[in-house]
Amino acid sequence: MTKYILGISCFYHDSAAVLIRDGEIVLALQEERLSRKKHDSRFPTNAIRYCLKSQKIDLRDIKSIVFYEKPLLTFERLLETYLATAPRGGRSFIAAMQVWVKEKLFLKSELKNQFKSLQKEFVPELKPYLPEFLFSEHHQAHAAAAFYPSPFEEAIVLCMDGVGEWATTSAWIGKSNTIKPIWEISFPHSLGLLYSAFTYYCGFKVNSGEYKLMGLAPYGEPKYVKKIKDHLIDIKDDGTFRLNISYFKFHRGFRMTSNKFHKLFGAPPRSSDSQITQFHMDLAASIQLVTEEIVIKLARSLKKETGIKNLCLGGGVALNCVANGKLLKEEIFDEIWIQPASGDAGSALGASLIAWHEKLKKPRKANHNDSMKGTYLGCEFSNEEITSYLSRIKAPYQKLEDDELFKKIAAIIEQGKVVGWFNGPMEFGPRALGGRSIIGDPRNKEMQSVMNLKIKYRESFRPFAPSVLEEDLSSQFELKTKSPYMLLVAPVKKELRRELNNEERALTGIKKLNVPRSNIPAVTHVDYSARVQTVSKETNPRYYNLISAFKKKTGCPTIVNTSFNVRGEPIVCTPQDAYRCFMRTEMDVLVLQNQILFKWEQTNIEQDETWKQEFELD
C-alpha cells in the first residue's frame, strides 16, 4: 500500500499541513483558513484532520511526518544572541524563554502528543500509532519548496527571509533530486528583517504589513536610499551585506528599531491609527529600491559564479513581486520560477519533499509547467454540499450550468457589480488566484476605491491585481513570460496608458490615487505597474472561461482579482465563510460553484445564529 508523507509548519508563523503521495502534492492548506485566525501559528490540527479525512486515511498510512525546522538550532541562536547583547534584551529574552520552555524546547514530545490525540480521534479502538518524525532545516525546506516543484532539471535556488535557525539568506544548487548548499548569510544580518523594520517603522504589522509597504512605495520618492546605505546596511558588489545592528532591536527587544534608528530619520515610528504622510511614502520607496538592488546583485553574482541558466526563488522576500519583476527585466537568467507559497507555510511542502527525494532517494521528473497544480491544493466543495448548506440557512439562490453562469457573471461585472467568486479547490499560499477571489471590471475607474473601502475595508492606496487570459498577456502588459501565481509586477502596455496633463503630473503622494492612468484603471498602480496573474485553460478552466466570457462581451481580456476576505481575516475557505463575508460587506453577488446569490434577494440573517454553525468539512 502506498504511504504518504506529511509535512507540517507551526508554532512560529503561518501553520500549514502538506500531504504528498509518491512525490505528488495531494493537499496543502494553511491552518488559518480553517481556524479563521489570521496567521495562525498553532499546531495545524484542522489542516491535518482535513488531509486525513479527505483521503480516508489515518496515521497508519503515513510513512513520515516532517517538521520544517530544527528547533534546537533556533534555541541555540536565541541563547547566543542574548549572551552577545546582555544585559540588554533581558525582558524579551525572559518572555521568549517562557514560550520555549512551555511549547518549543521539547517540540518532538509536543508533536507526538498532538498526533496521538489525532489518531485516537480517527481510530479510537486501536493503540495509538505514530510514524517516524523527521526535521529539516528551515532554509533547506525553503530551498526544497522552491526547487522540487519547479519546471527545471537544474537551477540556482536563492532563499531570502527574516531568519530560520541561523540563515537569513542562502544559495543552493538544485539538480535532479538533490539540493546542495553553496553559501549563506547568518542572523542578525537579514534582508527580510531590514524590510520588516521599515514595515514596523511606517506603522504596519510585521509579517503581514510588508505588502502594504510595497504597495505604498510608488507614491513616494526614494530620497533615503543614501542614508540607508550609509548607516543601516553595507552592500558589497556581489550582493552580500551586513547590517549596522546598533540601529535595530529585533535581536534583543520587542521592537524592530532602536532610538538611534528613529533619530536617524527624525521621527518616532508611526502609530497604526495615524496618518500616512509623504515621509512614510518616501521611506517605502527607498527601502524597496535598496531591496531590489540587493536581489539583483545576488542573482547576478550567482549566475557568474555557477553559469547555471535558471533561477528559483524561495523565502518570504520572494513574495516581493516588484523586486521579482525588476529581476526578470534584467534578463540575468533564462527563466525564473518563484514558489507561490514562499513563506513559512510553504516550508511544510519543502520539508515533505526533502523526505521523499533525499531520505528515500526517490527520483524526480520536472514538470514542464511546474508541480504546484496552480496552487489549487486546498479544501473543495461540491454543488451538492453547497446547495445543502444554502437550503439549511434558507438563502435564496439560482443554479446555472457553466456556459450560462459565465455569460451571466460577465454581464454582471460589466454593470459595475462586485462579485465574490468561490470556485473549485482553495489556493495554497497568500494569493487568491481564481479559487477564492473577489472580482470586478478593471475598466471601471471607481472599482479600486469601492473594493478597498466598501468590500475589503482596507487602506485606499492599496492596488488590485489583474487576471488576464494567458494568450492576451502581450496585448495588456509589458511582460514576456506567463505569471500564473501573481508574483511578477510589470508595466501596463503603453498603448493602454492615458497621457496625464500637467496638473495631474504635479500631484504628489496619495493625491495620485484618483487619477486614472490607463484603459484598465482599477488594476493600474500610480507608476503604471500591475501585479499580473495569467490564467490558462489547463490550470483553471472555469476561471478561464469566465474571463473569456467577459472578453467576448466587452473586448477586455482582463478582470480585477483580489482575495476573498476582509481586512484582518484569512481568505475564505468554506461556503459558510464566503456567505458570511458576502453578507457583511457591500458585495453585490456571490457565486458558489454553480449557485448565484444576489444581495438584494437575501434576508438579513445576521441575527440568526444558526447560519454560523460550522460547515462540515467531511
DOGUVO-171939 format. One line per 10 residues: number of its first residue (from 1); their letters; for each residue x, y, z of C-alpha. Coordinates in Angstrom, 1 decimal, padded with zeros to 4 digits. Example, Ala and Ser with C-alpha at 12.3 -4.5 7.8 and 13.67 -1.06 7.14 Angstrom:
2
1	as	012.3:-004.5:007.8 | 013.7:-001.1:007.1 $
This chain:
618
1	mtkyilgisc	000.0:000.0:000.0 | 001.2:003.5:-000.9 | 002.5:005.5:002.1 | 002.0:009.2:002.4 | 004.4:011.9:003.7 | 003.0:014.7:005.9 | 004.9:018.0:006.1 | 004.0:020.5:008.8 | 005.0:024.0:009.9 | 003.8:025.5:013.1 $
11	fyhdsaavli	004.5:027.4:016.4 | 006.2:030.3:014.6 | 004.2:031.8:011.8 | 001.5:030.5:009.4 | 001.0:026.9:010.3 | 000.3:024.5:007.5 | 000.0:020.8:006.6 | 001.0:019.3:003.3 | 000.3:015.7:002.2 | 002.3:014.1:-000.7 $
21	rdgeivlalq	001.9:010.6:-002.2 | 004.6:009.1:-004.5 | 006.2:012.5:-004.8 | 002.9:014.2:-005.9 | 001.4:017.0:-003.9 | -002.0:015.8:-002.9 | -003.2:018.5:-000.5 | -001.7:021.7:001.0 | -003.5:024.1:003.3 | -002.9:026.7:005.9 $
31	eerlsrkkhd	-004.4:026.3:009.4 | -005.7:029.9:009.4 | -008.2:029.1:006.6 | -009.9:026.6:008.8 | -009.4:028.2:012.3 | -010.3:031.6:010.9 | -007.4:033.2:012.9 | -005.1:035.1:010.6 | -001.5:033.9:010.6 | -002.5:031.1:013.0 $
41	srfptnairy	000.8:029.6:014.3 | -000.8:026.8:016.4 | -000.4:023.1:015.7 | -002.4:022.6:012.4 | -004.9:020.2:013.9 | -007.7:021.3:011.4 | -005.5:021.2:008.4 | -004.1:017.7:009.3 | -007.6:016.5:010.0 | -008.8:017.6:006.6 $
51	clksqkidlr	-005.9:016.0:004.9 | -006.6:012.6:006.6 | -010.4:012.7:006.2 | -010.4:013.8:002.6 | -008.1:010.9:001.7 | -009.9:008.5:004.0 | -006.6:007.6:005.8 | -005.2:007.8:009.3 | -001.7:007.9:010.7 | -001.0:004.2:009.9 $
61	diksivfyek	-000.9:005.3:006.2 | 001.7:008.0:006.9 | 005.3:006.9:006.4 | 007.0:010.1:007.8 | 005.9:013.3:009.5 | 008.4:016.1:008.7 | 008.8:019.3:010.6 | 010.1:022.3:008.7 | 012.8:023.5:011.2 | 015.3:022.2:013.7 $
71	plltferlle	014.1:023.9:016.9 | 017.3:023.2:019.0 | 019.3:025.2:016.5 | 016.8:028.1:016.8 | 017.1:027.8:020.6 | 020.9:028.0:020.2 | 020.6:031.2:018.3 | 018.3:032.8:020.9 | 020.8:031.9:023.7 | 023.9:033.1:021.8 $
81	tylataprgg	022.1:036.3:020.7 | 021.1:037.1:024.2 | 024.6:036.4:025.6 | 026.1:038.7:023.0 | 023.8:041.6:023.9 | 023.3:041.0:027.7 | 022.1:042.6:029.8 | 020.1:044.4:027.2 | 017.1:042.5:025.9 | 016.5:040.8:029.2 $
91	rsfiaamqvw	012.7:041.2:029.2 | 012.2:039.9:025.7 | 014.6:037.0:026.5 | 012.5:036.0:029.5 | 009.3:036.2:027.5 | 010.8:034.1:024.8 | 012.1:031.5:027.2 | 008.7:031.1:028.8 | 007.3:030.2:025.4 | 010.2:027.9:024.6 $
101	vkeklflkse	010.0:026.0:027.9 | 006.3:025.6:027.6 | 006.0:024.7:023.9 | 009.1:024.6:021.7 | 012.1:023.2:023.6 | 010.5:019.8:023.8 | 008.8:020.1:020.4 | 009.2:016.4:019.4 | 007.3:015.3:022.5 | 004.6:018.0:021.9 $
111	lknqfkslqk	004.2:016.9:018.3 | 003.9:013.3:019.4 | 001.2:014.2:021.9 | -000.8:016.1:019.3 | -000.6:013.3:016.8 | -001.6:010.7:019.4 | -004.7:012.7:020.1 | -005.5:012.9:016.4 | -005.0:009.2:015.9 | -007.4:008.5:018.8 $
121	efvpelkpyl	-010.0:010.6:017.1 | -009.7:008.6:013.9 | -009.3:005.1:015.2 | -010.2:005.2:018.9 | -010.3:001.4:019.3 | -006.6:000.9:018.4 | -003.4:001.6:020.3 | -002.0:004.9:019.2 | 000.4:004.6:016.3 | 003.0:007.2:015.3 $
131	peflfsehhq	005.0:007.3:012.1 | 008.7:008.4:012.2 | 009.4:012.0:012.9 | 011.9:013.9:010.8 | 013.2:017.5:011.0 | 014.6:019.6:008.1 | 016.5:022.8:008.4 | 014.4:026.0:007.8 | 016.2:027.3:004.7 | 016.7:023.7:003.4 $
141	ahaaaafyps	012.8:023.5:003.5 | 012.5:026.8:001.6 | 015.0:025.7:-001.0 | 013.3:022.3:-001.5 | 009.9:024.0:-001.8 | 011.4:026.4:-004.4 | 013.3:023.8:-006.5 | 011.5:020.4:-006.4 | 008.1:021.6:-007.7 | 009.8:023.9:-010.3 $
151	pfeeaivlcm	009.9:023.1:-014.1 | 013.7:022.9:-014.1 | 016.0:019.9:-014.1 | 018.8:022.2:-012.8 | 018.7:025.7:-011.2 | 020.2:028.1:-008.7 | 018.0:028.4:-005.7 | 018.1:031.7:-003.8 | 016.2:031.9:-000.4 | 015.7:035.1:001.4 $
161	dgvgewatts	013.6:035.6:004.6 | 013.7:037.0:008.1 | 015.5:034.2:009.8 | 015.4:030.4:010.1 | 017.6:028.7:012.7 | 020.6:030.9:011.7 | 020.4:031.5:008.0 | 018.6:034.6:006.6 | 019.8:034.3:003.0 | 021.1:031.2:001.4 $
171	awigksntik	022.0:029.9:-002.1 | 021.7:026.3:-003.3 | 022.2:024.3:-006.5 | 019.2:022.1:-007.3 | 019.8:019.3:-009.7 | 017.6:016.3:-010.5 | 016.5:015.1:-007.0 | 019.1:016.9:-004.9 | 019.7:020.4:-003.5 | 023.2:021.3:-002.3 $
181	piweisfphs	024.1:024.5:-000.3 | 026.6:027.0:-001.7 | 026.7:029.7:001.0 | 024.5:031.5:003.5 | 024.3:034.8:005.4 | 023.5:034.4:009.1 | 021.5:036.3:011.6 | 021.3:039.1:012.6 | 022.2:040.3:009.0 | 018.8:039.8:007.3 $
191	lgllysafty	017.2:041.5:004.2 | 013.8:040.3:005.4 | 014.2:041.8:008.8 | 015.5:045.0:007.3 | 012.4:045.3:005.2 | 010.3:044.4:008.2 | 012.0:047.1:010.3 | 010.7:049.7:007.8 | 007.3:048.0:007.8 | 007.2:048.4:011.6 $
201	ycgfkvnsge	008.6:052.0:011.5 | 005.9:053.0:008.9 | 003.2:051.8:011.2 | 002.3:048.4:009.7 | 002.3:045.0:011.3 | 005.4:042.9:010.9 | 004.9:039.6:008.9 | 001.7:040.9:007.3 | 002.2:044.6:006.5 | 005.1:044.1:004.1 $
211	yklmglapyg	002.6:044.0:001.2 | 001.3:047.4:002.3 | 004.8:048.9:002.4 | 005.5:047.6:-001.1 | 002.1:049.0:-002.3 | 002.9:052.4:-000.7 | 006.4:052.7:-002.4 | 005.2:054.1:-005.8 | 003.6:057.0:-004.1 | 007.0:058.2:-002.8 $
221	epkyvkkikd	010.4:059.2:-004.0 | 013.5:057.2:-002.9 | 015.0:060.1:-001.0 | 016.5:058.0:001.8 | 018.5:055.4:-000.2 | 021.8:057.0:000.5 | 021.0:057.4:004.2 | 020.0:053.7:004.4 | 023.2:052.6:002.6 | 025.4:054.9:004.6 $
231	hlidikddgt	024.1:054.0:008.0 | 022.0:050.8:008.1 | 023.5:048.3:005.6 | 026.8:047.7:003.9 | 026.1:046.2:000.5 | 029.0:044.5:-001.3 | 029.4:044.3:-005.1 | 028.3:040.7:-005.1 | 025.1:041.5:-003.2 | 026.1:040.1:000.2 $
241	frlnisyfkf	025.5:042.5:003.0 | 025.9:043.4:006.7 | 023.5:045.4:008.9 | 024.7:048.0:011.3 | 022.9:046.3:014.2 | 023.1:049.3:016.5 | 020.1:050.8:014.6 | 017.8:047.8:015.3 | 016.2:046.0:018.3 | 014.8:042.9:016.7 $
251	hrgfrmtsnk	017.6:040.8:018.1 | 017.2:042.0:021.7 | 013.8:043.6:022.2 | 010.1:043.7:021.5 | 010.6:046.4:018.8 | 012.2:046.2:015.4 | 014.0:049.6:015.5 | 016.1:051.4:018.1 | 016.1:055.0:019.2 | 019.2:055.5:017.1 $
261	fhklfgappr	017.1:054.5:014.0 | 014.4:057.0:015.0 | 016.9:059.8:015.4 | 018.5:059.0:012.0 | 015.1:059.6:010.3 | 014.0:062.3:012.7 | 010.7:060.8:013.9 | 009.4:058.0:016.1 | 007.6:055.0:014.5 | 004.2:055.8:013.1 $
271	ssdsqitqfh	001.3:054.6:015.2 | -001.1:052.3:013.2 | -004.0:054.7:013.5 | -002.2:057.9:012.5 | -002.0:059.5:009.1 | 000.4:058.1:006.4 | 002.5:061.0:005.2 | 004.8:061.7:002.3 | 007.6:060.9:004.6 | 006.4:057.3:005.0 $
281	mdlaasiqlv	005.8:057.0:001.3 | 009.4:058.2:000.6 | 010.7:055.7:003.1 | 008.8:052.9:001.5 | 010.1:053.8:-001.9 | 013.7:053.9:-000.5 | 013.8:050.6:001.2 | 012.1:049.0:-001.8 | 014.9:050.3:-004.1 | 017.5:049.0:-001.7 $
291	teeiviklar	015.9:045.6:-001.6 | 015.7:045.4:-005.4 | 019.4:046.3:-005.6 | 020.4:043.5:-003.3 | 018.3:040.9:-005.0 | 019.6:041.8:-008.5 | 023.2:041.8:-007.3 | 022.9:038.5:-005.6 | 021.3:037.0:-008.7 | 024.0:038.4:-011.0 $
301	slkketgikn	026.8:037.1:-008.8 | 025.2:033.6:-008.6 | 024.9:033.4:-012.3 | 028.5:034.5:-012.8 | 029.7:032.0:-010.1 | 027.8:029.0:-011.4 | 026.9:029.6:-015.0 | 023.5:027.9:-014.3 | 020.8:029.3:-016.6 | 017.7:029.0:-014.4 $
311	lclgggvaln	016.8:030.6:-011.0 | 014.3:029.5:-008.3 | 013.3:031.9:-005.5 | 012.0:031.0:-002.0 | 011.5:032.5:001.4 | 009.3:035.4:002.4 | 011.3:038.0:000.4 | 010.4:036.1:-002.8 | 006.8:037.4:-002.3 | 008.1:040.9:-003.1 $
321	cvangkllke	006.7:040.9:-006.6 | 008.0:044.3:-007.5 | 011.6:043.1:-006.9 | 010.8:039.9:-008.8 | 009.6:042.0:-011.8 | 012.8:044.1:-011.8 | 014.9:041.0:-011.6 | 013.1:039.4:-014.5 | 013.6:042.6:-016.6 | 017.4:042.3:-016.0 $
331	eifdeiwiqp	017.4:039.1:-018.0 | 020.2:037.6:-015.9 | 018.7:034.1:-016.1 | 016.9:032.4:-019.0 | 014.0:031.6:-016.7 | 012.9:032.3:-013.2 | 010.4:030.3:-011.1 | 009.1:031.5:-007.7 | 007.4:029.2:-005.2 | 003.9:030.7:-004.8 $
341	asgdagsalg	003.8:029.7:-001.1 | 007.2:031.1:-000.4 | 006.6:031.9:003.3 | 006.8:029.6:006.2 | 003.6:027.7:005.2 | 005.3:026.6:002.0 | 008.2:025.2:004.1 | 005.8:022.4:005.1 | 005.8:021.4:001.4 | 009.6:021.7:001.2 $
351	asliawhekl	010.0:019.5:004.3 | 007.8:016.7:002.9 | 009.7:016.8:-000.5 | 013.0:016.5:001.3 | 011.9:013.3:002.9 | 010.8:011.9:-000.4 | 013.7:012.9:-002.6 | 016.6:013.0:-000.2 | 015.8:010.5:002.6 | 014.1:007.9:000.4 $
361	kkprkanhnd	016.2:008.8:-002.6 | 013.2:008.9:-004.9 | 013.8:010.2:-008.5 | 012.3:013.5:-009.6 | 010.9:014.3:-013.1 | 010.5:018.0:-013.7 | 007.0:019.1:-014.9 | 007.3:021.5:-017.9 | 004.8:023.8:-016.2 | 005.5:023.0:-012.5 $
371	smkgtylgce	004.1:020.6:-010.0 | 002.0:023.1:-007.9 | -001.2:022.4:-009.8 | -001.9:026.2:-009.9 | -001.8:026.1:-006.1 | -005.3:024.8:-006.1 | -004.4:022.3:-003.4 | -006.9:023.0:-000.5 | -010.5:022.3:000.5 | -013.1:021.7:-002.2 $
381	fsneeitsyl	-016.9:021.5:-002.0 | -019.3:020.0:-004.5 | -022.5:021.7:-005.7 | -024.5:019.2:-003.6 | -022.7:020.2:-000.4 | -023.2:023.9:-001.3 | -026.9:023.6:-002.1 | -027.5:021.6:001.1 | -025.9:024.4:003.1 | -027.8:027.1:001.3 $
391	srikapyqkl	-031.1:025.3:001.9 | -030.3:024.9:005.5 | -029.9:028.6:006.1 | -032.8:029.4:003.7 | -030.7:031.6:001.4 | -032.3:032.4:-002.0 | -030.1:031.3:-004.9 | -030.2:030.4:-008.6 | -028.4:027.4:-010.0 | -027.0:027.6:-013.6 $
401	eddelfkkia	-025.0:025.4:-015.9 | -021.4:026.6:-016.7 | -022.0:028.3:-020.0 | -025.0:030.3:-018.8 | -023.2:031.1:-015.5 | -020.2:032.5:-017.2 | -022.2:034.7:-019.5 | -024.4:036.0:-016.7 | -021.5:036.8:-014.4 | -019.6:038.6:-017.3 $
411	aiieqgkvvg	-022.7:040.8:-017.8 | -022.9:041.5:-014.0 | -019.3:042.5:-013.9 | -019.8:044.8:-016.9 | -022.6:046.5:-015.0 | -020.1:047.6:-012.3 | -021.1:045.0:-009.7 | -018.6:043.4:-007.3 | -018.7:039.6:-007.3 | -017.5:037.0:-004.8 $
421	wfngpmefgp	-016.1:034.0:-006.8 | -015.9:030.7:-004.9 | -014.6:028.1:-007.4 | -013.0:024.7:-007.0 | -010.2:023.9:-004.5 | -008.8:026.6:-002.3 | -005.4:028.1:-003.1 | -002.3:027.4:-001.0 | -000.2:030.4:-000.2 | -001.1:034.1:000.2 $
431	ralggrsiig	-002.6:034.8:-003.2 | -006.2:034.3:-004.4 | -005.9:033.0:-007.9 | -009.5:032.4:-009.0 | -010.4:029.9:-006.4 | -011.4:032.3:-003.6 | -011.5:035.7:-005.3 | -013.4:038.9:-005.4 | -013.7:040.1:-009.0 | -014.8:043.2:-010.9 $
441	dprnkemqsv	-014.4:045.3:-014.1 | -010.9:046.7:-014.5 | -012.2:049.4:-016.8 | -014.3:051.0:-014.1 | -012.3:053.9:-012.5 | -014.3:053.7:-009.3 | -013.7:050.0:-008.8 | -010.4:050.3:-006.8 | -011.9:052.6:-004.2 | -015.2:050.7:-004.0 $
451	mnlkikyres	-013.4:047.4:-003.4 | -010.9:048.9:-000.9 | -013.4:050.9:001.2 | -016.7:049.0:000.9 | -015.6:045.4:000.4 | -012.1:044.9:001.8 | -012.3:047.6:004.5 | -008.6:048.4:004.0 | -006.3:051.3:003.1 | -007.4:053.2:-000.1 $
461	frpfapsvle	-003.9:053.3:-001.5 | -003.5:049.5:-001.9 | -003.6:048.4:-005.6 | -005.6:045.4:-007.0 | -004.2:042.8:-009.4 | -005.4:041.9:-012.9 | -006.2:038.3:-014.0 | -005.6:038.2:-017.7 | -006.0:035.4:-020.3 | -002.6:033.9:-020.9 $
471	edlssqfelk	-002.8:034.3:-024.6 | -003.7:038.0:-024.3 | -000.8:038.9:-021.9 | 001.2:040.8:-024.5 | -001.7:043.0:-025.5 | -002.2:044.2:-021.9 | 001.2:044.2:-020.1 | 004.9:044.5:-020.9 | 005.7:041.0:-019.7 | 007.3:038.3:-021.8 $
481	tkspymllva	006.6:035.3:-019.6 | 003.5:033.9:-018.0 | 002.8:034.8:-014.4 | 000.3:032.2:-013.0 | 000.9:033.0:-009.4 | 000.7:036.8:-009.3 | 004.3:037.1:-008.3 | 005.6:039.5:-011.0 | 004.9:043.2:-011.4 | 005.0:044.6:-014.9 $
491	pvkkelrrel	004.1:047.8:-016.6 | 000.7:048.2:-018.3 | 001.1:048.3:-022.1 | 001.9:051.8:-023.4 | -000.9:051.7:-025.9 | -003.4:051.3:-023.0 | -002.0:054.2:-020.9 | -003.6:057.5:-020.6 | -001.5:060.7:-021.0 | -001.5:062.8:-017.9 $
501	nneeraltgi	-002.0:066.6:-018.1 | 000.5:069.0:-016.3 | -001.8:069.4:-013.3 | -002.1:065.6:-012.9 | 001.7:065.2:-013.2 | 002.3:067.7:-010.5 | 000.3:065.7:-007.9 | 002.2:064.1:-005.1 | 001.5:061.3:-002.6 | -001.9:059.9:-002.1 $
511	kklnvprsni	-003.4:062.6:-004.4 | -002.1:060.5:-007.3 | -004.6:057.8:-006.4 | -007.7:059.4:-008.0 | -006.1:059.9:-011.4 | -007.0:057.2:-014.0 | -003.8:056.1:-015.7 | -004.9:053.6:-018.3 | -007.9:051.9:-020.0 | -007.9:049.5:-017.1 $
521	pavthvdysa	-007.5:052.0:-014.2 | -008.7:049.6:-011.5 | -005.6:047.5:-011.9 | -003.1:050.2:-012.8 | -000.9:051.4:-010.0 | 000.2:055.1:-009.8 | 003.5:054.1:-011.5 | 001.7:052.3:-014.4 | 002.5:048.9:-012.9 | 000.3:045.9:-012.3 $
531	rvqtvsketn	000.8:042.7:-010.3 | -000.1:040.3:-013.1 | -001.8:036.9:-012.9 | -002.0:035.0:-016.2 | -004.9:032.4:-016.4 | -004.7:029.3:-018.6 | -007.4:026.9:-019.6 | -005.3:024.0:-018.5 | -004.8:025.1:-014.9 | -008.2:026.7:-014.0 $
541	pryynlisaf	-010.7:026.1:-016.8 | -013.7:027.7:-015.1 | -012.0:030.9:-014.2 | -010.5:031.0:-017.7 | -014.0:030.5:-019.2 | -015.4:033.3:-017.1 | -012.7:035.8:-018.2 | -013.2:034.6:-021.8 | -017.0:035.4:-021.5 | -016.1:038.8:-020.2 $
551	kkktgcptiv	-013.7:039.4:-023.1 | -016.4:038.2:-025.6 | -018.8:040.7:-024.1 | -016.5:043.7:-023.7 | -013.4:043.1:-025.7 | -011.3:043.2:-022.5 | -009.4:040.0:-021.6 | -008.7:041.2:-018.0 | -010.6:041.3:-014.8 | -009.9:042.7:-011.3 $
561	ntsfnvrgep	-008.9:039.9:-008.9 | -008.4:040.4:-005.1 | -008.6:037.8:-002.3 | -012.0:036.8:-000.9 | -011.7:038.2:002.6 | -011.9:041.5:004.5 | -009.1:043.2:006.4 | -007.9:041.2:009.3 | -009.4:037.9:008.3 | -007.9:035.0:006.3 $
571	ivctpqdayr	-009.1:034.2:002.8 | -012.4:032.3:002.9 | -012.3:028.5:002.9 | -015.9:027.2:003.2 | -019.2:028.2:001.6 | -020.1:029.4:005.1 | -017.1:031.7:005.2 | -017.9:033.0:001.8 | -021.5:033.7:002.6 | -020.7:035.5:005.9 $
581	cfmrtemdvl	-018.1:037.7:004.1 | -020.7:038.4:001.3 | -023.4:039.4:003.9 | -021.0:041.6:005.9 | -019.8:043.7:003.0 | -021.3:045.7:000.2 | -020.5:042.9:-002.3 | -023.3:042.6:-004.9 | -023.2:039.0:-006.0 | -021.9:035.7:-004.7 $
591	vlqnqilfkw	-021.0:032.7:-006.9 | -020.6:029.4:-005.0 | -019.6:027.0:-007.8 | -022.8:027.0:-009.9 | -025.0:028.8:-007.5 | -025.6:032.5:-007.8 | -026.8:034.6:-004.8 | -027.9:038.2:-005.2 | -027.5:040.6:-002.2 | -030.9:042.2:-002.9 $
601	eqtnieqdet	-032.6:038.9:-002.6 | -031.1:037.9:000.8 | -032.8:038.4:004.1 | -031.0:040.0:007.0 | -029.9:036.8:008.8 | -027.2:038.4:010.9 | -029.4:037.8:014.0 | -029.9:034.1:013.2 | -027.0:032.3:014.8 | -027.8:029.0:013.1 $
611	wkqefeld	-026.2:030.2:009.9 | -022.9:030.5:011.8 | -022.7:026.8:012.6 | -019.5:025.2:011.3 | -019.8:023.9:007.8 | -018.9:020.2:007.7 | -015.5:019.6:006.1 | -016.1:015.9:005.6 $
